[in-house]
Amino acid sequence: MKNQSKHLFFICALAILFLVSCEDTNNNANVVEERFDITKIEVKSTGSADQSQPEIIRFVSDTKGVVVNSMQKTLDFFTISGTGITMTNEQVQLSNSEDADASSVDVSVDETIIAAVVTKGACTRGELYLVDVATNIKSGPYELGYNPDAVDISADNKYVVVVNEFDYDDAIDGSCDAVNYPGVTIYDISAGLGNAVLIKDMKITHRGTNNDLAEPEGVKIAPDGETVFMTLQESNEIGWFSLSDPSMIPDTLQYRATLVDGHKADGIYVSDDQSFICTAGEIGGQIGIIMLDGENGTPGTQYYANLSEDLPATWDWSDEPKGIEPEEITVVEKDGKIFALTTLQDPSAVVVYNITDPANPVYDSGAITELNDYTQEENGESAGEAEGLHYRNGFVLVANTKDPSVALFKASWVD
């Protein structure tokens, strides 16, 4: 009887081990490495090249988008579904000036406000317009600096910040009465879109360690609503200042950090937890991952993904300065993974990198964005010049400036 009990115990133990082993095997088989795996849904024309030039693009909601049309000085709206894009006749005319171009747009986090900027070149101050999403009623113009290039609305809808690039070469060639400076214009819009108050028109007057003059390109207000970060392309820097006490904003930009030689960033994005910044190195052909691990959350450790090491050979690009041209950039966090997306002007494409380990960024996927997929042709050449980029709930929007069009993509987790 004693031996039979031992035998029965041994059989039960083996059965339990077998079941646990099978369960572990099944669990391991179900573990799949999450990829973004960007996939094109549709590309839709916005008109002929002599009438349309889409620049920056944003989601207004899950089912509606807006693109700033530089040539027409308009905000053009379109509808979005899981299967494509439909251009509509809905439009807001920003300016009727023959000397103006619409250059950028942003939509507030709560999707109630659109901010758009118009440039009038290096000799005349640009303009800011604020649009109520519910009614399309436009307020403005509010005066900006010279060559305004990017705009951002704070998460609490209190501030609008615009960086004014000011092209020194254009100023000299354009015979301006006076050579001005790049800068940053800050408006308080908490009293309503029709009652925006100028807080500061800051100048940027310095040169970088490379001795080039600083010209701002991209801007982001950090999630804390206080710190404003910007890219300074020619001087190869990131600059920043605080909104915590508007009366203390300096007359000229004081704080900046130098990036790796030749990076010269355009687009910029601040992570949701404000632990790092991503930059799109237009000249260097890189994605920059700049940790905010310096004193008081300032830029510190820097990592870079060199795109030339990963881009498909069938794409139209060259391994030289400004041979890839990353433009806008955004960051997506999904199930513990962190992805950086950027548009590439030369190959007219969008790429995705897994930057969960910032020291080891890994190429995830990419896609051609323009109307004509030139990779299907022998010796095909790109013509789209992808620029604007935005992400929402698994979907990605891209604006192509030269073969005027907007494109819709999706991530792997979208059904």
C-alpha positions in Angstrom: 0.0 0.0 0.0 2.9 2.3 0.9 4.6 1.7 -2.5 1.3 2.2 -4.4 0.9 5.7 -2.7 4.4 6.6 -3.7 3.8 5.5 -7.3 0.5 7.5 -7.4 2.3 10.6 -6.1 5.0 10.3 -8.7 2.5 10.1 -11.6 0.6 13.2 -10.3 3.8 15.2 -10.0 4.8 14.3 -13.6 1.3 15.4 -14.8 1.6 18.7 -13.1 5.1 19.3 -14.5 3.8 18.4 -18.0 0.9 20.9 -17.7 3.1 23.7 -16.4 5.6 23.0 -19.2 2.9 23.2 -21.8 1.5 26.4 -20.4 4.9 28.0 -20.4 5.5 26.9 -24.0 2.1 28.3 -25.1 2.8 31.6 -23.3 6.3 31.9 -24.9 4.7 31.2 -28.3 2.2 34.0 -27.8 4.9 36.6 -27.0 5.3 38.8 -30.0 7.6 41.7 -30.3 5.4 44.8 -30.9 6.4 46.7 -34.0 4.9 49.9 -35.4 5.2 48.5 -38.9 3.8 51.6 -40.6 1.4 50.9 -43.5 0.0 53.2 -46.2 -3.8 53.5 -46.4 -4.2 56.3 -49.0 -2.6 59.3 -50.6 -5.0 62.0 -51.8 -4.2 65.0 -54.1 -4.8 68.5 -52.8 -4.8 70.1 -56.2 -2.3 71.1 -58.9 1.2 72.2 -58.0 0.5 75.8 -59.2 -2.4 76.1 -56.8 -1.6 74.0 -53.8 1.4 73.6 -51.5 0.5 71.7 -48.2 3.0 72.2 -45.5 2.1 71.3 -41.9 -0.8 68.9 -41.1 -2.7 68.1 -38.0 -5.6 65.9 -36.8 -8.5 68.0 -35.5 -10.4 64.9 -34.3 -10.5 61.2 -35.1 -12.4 61.9 -38.3 -11.1 65.4 -39.3 -7.8 66.9 -40.3 -6.4 70.2 -41.4 -3.4 71.2 -43.6 -2.0 74.7 -44.0 -1.8 75.5 -47.8 1.1 77.8 -48.2 0.3 78.9 -51.7 -3.4 79.8 -51.1 -2.8 81.1 -47.5 -5.6 78.8 -46.3 -6.5 76.1 -43.8 -7.9 73.2 -45.8 -9.9 70.6 -44.0 -10.5 67.0 -44.9 -12.3 64.0 -43.4 -10.7 60.8 -42.3 -11.9 57.2 -42.0 -10.1 53.9 -41.4 -10.0 53.4 -45.2 -9.0 56.8 -46.5 -9.1 60.6 -46.8 -11.8 62.8 -48.4 -11.0 66.4 -49.3 -13.8 68.8 -48.6 -14.7 72.3 -49.6 -14.3 73.5 -45.9 -11.6 76.2 -45.8 -10.5 79.2 -43.8 -8.8 82.0 -45.6 -6.0 83.3 -43.5 -4.7 86.2 -45.6 -5.3 87.7 -49.0 -1.9 89.5 -49.2 0.0 88.7 -52.4 3.2 88.9 -50.4 2.2 86.3 -47.8 2.6 82.5 -47.4 1.0 80.4 -44.8 3.8 78.5 -43.0 2.5 76.5 -40.1 -0.4 75.3 -38.0 -1.1 73.7 -34.6 -4.3 72.3 -33.0 -4.7 72.5 -29.2 -4.7 69.4 -27.1 -8.4 69.7 -26.4 -9.0 70.2 -30.1 -10.9 73.5 -29.7 -8.3 76.0 -31.1 -6.3 76.2 -34.3 -3.3 78.5 -34.4 -1.9 79.4 -37.9 0.9 81.6 -38.9 1.6 83.6 -42.1 5.0 84.9 -43.2 5.6 88.0 -45.3 9.3 87.5 -45.8 12.3 88.9 -44.0 11.4 92.6 -44.3 7.8 92.5 -43.0 6.5 91.1 -39.8 4.4 88.0 -40.0 0.9 87.3 -38.6 -0.8 84.9 -36.2 -4.4 83.8 -36.6 -6.5 81.9 -34.1 -9.5 79.8 -35.3 -12.4 78.4 -33.2 -12.7 74.8 -34.2 -16.5 74.7 -33.5 -17.3 77.7 -35.7 -14.3 78.3 -37.9 -14.4 81.9 -36.8 -11.0 83.5 -37.2 -9.4 86.0 -34.9 -6.4 88.2 -35.7 -4.1 89.0 -37.3 -1.7 89.3 -34.3 1.7 90.7 -35.1 4.7 88.3 -35.1 8.4 88.5 -35.9 10.0 88.0 -39.3 9.7 84.7 -41.2 7.5 82.9 -38.6 8.2 79.2 -39.1 6.5 77.1 -36.4 3.7 77.5 -33.8 2.7 75.6 -30.7 -0.3 76.0 -28.3 0.3 75.1 -24.6 -1.7 72.2 -23.2 -3.8 74.5 -21.0 -4.7 76.8 -23.9 -3.1 79.7 -22.1 -0.1 80.5 -24.4 0.7 80.4 -28.1 4.4 80.5 -29.0 5.8 81.2 -32.4 9.4 81.0 -33.5 10.4 83.5 -36.2 13.3 82.2 -38.3 14.3 85.4 -40.0 16.4 84.6 -43.0 19.5 86.8 -43.0 20.3 86.1 -46.6 16.8 87.0 -47.7 16.9 90.2 -45.7 20.1 91.3 -47.4 19.0 90.3 -50.9 15.5 91.8 -50.3 17.0 95.2 -49.5 15.2 95.5 -46.2 15.3 99.0 -44.6 16.9 97.3 -41.6 18.4 93.9 -40.8 16.4 92.5 -37.9 16.8 89.3 -35.9 15.2 85.9 -35.5 13.1 85.5 -32.3 10.2 84.1 -30.4 6.8 85.7 -30.0 4.6 84.7 -27.1 0.9 85.5 -26.8 -1.5 84.9 -23.8 -4.8 83.8 -25.2 -6.5 82.9 -21.9 -8.9 85.9 -22.3 -10.3 84.5 -25.5 -9.2 84.1 -29.1 -10.2 87.7 -30.0 -8.3 89.1 -27.0 -4.8 87.7 -27.3 -2.2 89.7 -25.4 1.4 90.0 -26.5 3.7 88.8 -23.6 7.1 89.0 -25.3 8.8 89.4 -28.6 12.1 87.9 -27.7 15.2 88.3 -30.0 17.8 85.7 -30.8 21.1 87.4 -31.5 23.9 84.9 -30.8 26.1 82.7 -32.8 26.7 79.0 -32.1 30.0 77.4 -31.3 30.2 76.8 -35.1 30.1 80.6 -35.5 26.8 80.5 -37.4 23.9 82.7 -36.6 21.1 81.1 -34.7 17.8 80.7 -36.7 14.9 78.9 -35.0 13.0 76.2 -36.9 10.8 74.1 -34.6 9.2 74.8 -31.3 7.4 72.8 -28.5 6.0 73.8 -25.2 6.8 71.1 -22.8 3.9 69.1 -21.1 4.5 71.1 -17.8 3.3 74.2 -19.7 6.3 76.1 -18.5 9.4 75.2 -20.5 9.6 76.2 -24.2 12.1 74.2 -26.3 13.2 75.2 -29.9 15.6 74.0 -32.5 18.2 76.5 -33.7 19.3 75.0 -37.0 22.2 77.1 -38.3 23.9 77.4 -34.9 23.3 73.6 -34.3 21.6 74.0 -30.9 18.5 73.5 -28.8 17.4 76.7 -27.0 14.9 77.0 -24.2 13.3 79.5 -21.8 10.6 79.4 -19.1 7.0 80.7 -19.1 6.5 80.2 -15.4 6.8 83.9 -14.8 6.1 85.8 -18.1 7.4 89.0 -16.6 10.8 87.4 -16.3 11.1 86.2 -19.9 14.4 87.7 -21.1 14.7 90.2 -24.0 17.1 87.8 -25.8 17.4 84.0 -25.6 19.8 82.9 -22.9 19.8 79.1 -22.6 21.0 76.7 -25.3 22.8 73.4 -25.7 25.0 72.4 -28.7 24.1 69.3 -30.6 26.4 66.8 -32.3 28.4 68.4 -35.2 26.4 68.8 -38.3 23.0 67.7 -36.9 21.3 71.0 -37.5 17.7 70.1 -36.5 14.4 71.2 -37.9 11.5 69.4 -36.1 11.3 68.9 -32.3 9.2 66.9 -30.0 9.1 66.7 -26.1 8.1 63.4 -24.6 5.0 63.2 -22.5 6.9 62.6 -19.3 9.4 65.3 -20.2 12.4 63.0 -19.9 13.7 63.5 -23.4 13.5 65.5 -26.6 13.6 64.1 -30.2 14.9 66.3 -33.0 14.9 65.8 -36.8 18.4 66.6 -38.1 17.6 68.1 -41.5 21.2 68.6 -42.4 22.8 65.6 -40.7 20.2 63.1 -41.6 19.7 61.9 -38.1 17.1 61.5 -35.4 18.4 63.1 -32.2 17.4 61.7 -28.8 18.3 64.3 -26.2 17.8 63.3 -22.6 16.6 66.0 -20.3 18.9 64.7 -17.6 20.9 67.9 -17.1 20.5 70.3 -14.2 16.8 71.2 -13.6 15.6 69.0 -16.5 17.7 70.6 -19.2 19.3 68.9 -22.2 22.1 66.5 -21.2 23.0 63.1 -22.6 22.6 62.8 -26.4 22.0 59.8 -28.7 21.5 59.7 -32.5 20.2 57.4 -35.1 22.0 57.7 -38.4 19.3 57.2 -41.0 21.7 56.5 -43.9 22.6 53.2 -42.2 19.0 51.9 -42.5 17.1 53.4 -45.4 16.1 51.1 -48.2 18.3 51.3 -51.3 15.3 51.7 -53.5 14.5 55.1 -52.0 15.8 58.3 -53.6 18.3 59.7 -51.1 22.1 60.4 -50.8 24.5 59.9 -47.9 25.6 63.6 -47.7 24.6 66.7 -45.8 20.9 67.5 -46.6 20.7 64.3 -48.7 17.9 62.9 -46.6 16.3 65.9 -44.9 14.3 64.8 -41.8 11.6 67.5 -41.3 8.9 67.1 -38.6 9.2 64.5 -35.8 6.8 63.0 -33.3 7.0 60.3 -30.6 4.5 57.5 -29.9 4.4 55.3 -26.8 2.6 52.0 -27.0 2.7 49.1 -24.5 6.0 50.0 -23.1 7.6 50.7 -26.4 8.7 54.2 -27.6 8.7 55.0 -31.3 10.1 58.1 -33.1 8.6 59.0 -36.4 9.9 61.6 -38.9 9.2 62.7 -42.4 12.1 62.7 -44.9 12.0 65.3 -47.6 14.4 64.0 -50.2 13.1 60.4 -50.5 9.5 61.6 -49.7 9.0 59.1 -47.0 8.2 58.6 -43.4 10.3 56.3 -41.1 9.8 54.8 -37.7 12.5 54.0 -35.1 12.1 52.0 -31.9 13.9 54.3 -29.3 12.8 52.4 -26.2 16.5 52.1 -25.5 17.7 55.5 -26.5 21.3 54.4 -26.7 20.4 51.8 -29.3 17.7 53.1 -31.6 16.5 50.5 -34.0 14.9 51.0 -37.5 11.3 49.7 -37.4 9.7 50.5 -40.7 9.1 53.1 -43.4 6.9 54.0 -46.3 6.9 56.3 -49.4 4.4 59.1 -48.8 3.9 60.8 -52.2 1.2 60.1 -54.8 3.5 58.3 -57.2 5.4 55.4 -55.6 8.6 55.9 -57.6 10.2 52.8 -56.1 8.0 50.8 -58.5 9.7 52.4 -61.5 13.2 51.8 -62.9 15.4 54.7 -61.8 12.4 56.4 -60.3 12.9 59.8 -58.6 11.0 61.3 -55.7 9.0 64.4 -56.2 6.8 64.7 -53.1 9.0 66.3 -50.5 7.3 65.1 -47.4 7.1 67.6 -44.6 4.1 67.8 -42.2 3.5 64.9 -39.8 1.0 64.1 -37.0 -0.1 61.0 -35.1 -3.4 60.1 -33.4 -4.7 56.8 -32.1 -2.7 54.5 -34.4 -3.1 56.7 -37.5 -0.4 59.0 -39.1 -0.9 62.0 -41.4 1.8 63.3 -43.8 1.7 66.4 -46.0 3.7 66.4 -49.3 4.6 69.8 -50.5 5.7 69.3 -54.1 3.3 66.7 -55.5 0.6 68.4 -53.5 -1.0 65.7 -51.4 -1.9 64.4 -48.0 -1.3 60.8 -46.9 -2.8 58.5 -44.3 -1.0 55.6 -42.6 -1.6 53.2 -39.8 0.3 51.3 -37.1 0.2 47.5 -36.7 -2.2 47.7 -33.8 -5.0 49.3 -35.9 -7.5 46.7 -37.1 
